[in-house]
Amino acid sequence: QGSNARRKLLIHTPSNEAITSYTVLERKLSILGWERYYDDPDLLQFHKRSTVHLISLPKDFSKFKSMHMFDIVVKNRNMFEVRDV
């Protein structure tokens, strides 16, 4: 790991809670109106009825990377942020 490599963490800003599992993430997203979408068995997907947005995540939480975190941040303004830890 390089000297400038930092681990990223997705934070639910209203509660200041770190997203440490898909269970925690799904709970936060469902409160915001996101629903599970079961179209692809290899992905964990969420859709928001009032939008065209789809959040697609790897099934394995250990493969949940910063690009996925930023996708969630962009689609849920002021609700999540990515922090270096």
N, C-alpha and C positions, 0 to 999 in steps of 0.2 A: 504494500500500500504506500503510495507516494506521500510526501510531506504535506501536499495541499489537498489530498483526498479526504473528504469528510462524509460521514454518513448523514443521510437526509432523513427527516422525520416529518410526517404529516400531522399537523395539529388542527383540531377542531377549535377555532378561535373563540366562539362564545363560552365554551366550558374550559378552555385551555387544556383539553385532554388530548394526549398523544394517541394516534391511531396505531395500536399495537397488534391488531388482528382484523381479519375480514368481518368477524362478528361485531366488533366495535364499529367498524366503518359502515356496515349494513344498517345498524341501528341509527347512526347519525344521518345517513342518506335517506332512510325511510321517513324520518321526521321532516325532511326537506321535500318530500313528495316523489322520491325516486323509488322505482319498483324493480324487483329482480326480473330479468329477461332471460328466458331459458332456451334461446335459439341455438347457441353453440356450446356443446358439451365440454369443449376445451378451455372455455373462458368463463369468468364471472362477469356478468353484464348487468347494468342498471340503465333504465330508461325513465325519463320524466315525461309524462303524458302531455304536459303543456308546452313541450319543446320538441325539437328534432334531435336533441342531444342523446348520445349513447356513451356510457362509460364502459370500456372493455378492459378487464384486468386479467392477468394470468391466474389460473386456478390456485397455484402454489403461492402463498403469501411471501415466501422467501424470495420470490422473483418480482415482487412489488417494488418497482424502481422509481427514481425521481421523476421520470417522464410521465408515469402514471399519476403520481402525486400532483404534478403541475396541471395535468388534464382535469383532475378533480377540482383544483383551485380555480381554474378558468371557468368551469361550468357551475361553480357555486361561489360567486363573488362574496367576499366578506365573511365567509363561513369557515374557510380552511386556509392554512398557510403552510409553506414548507420551511423548515428550520434546519440549520446545520447543528449536528450534535457531536 
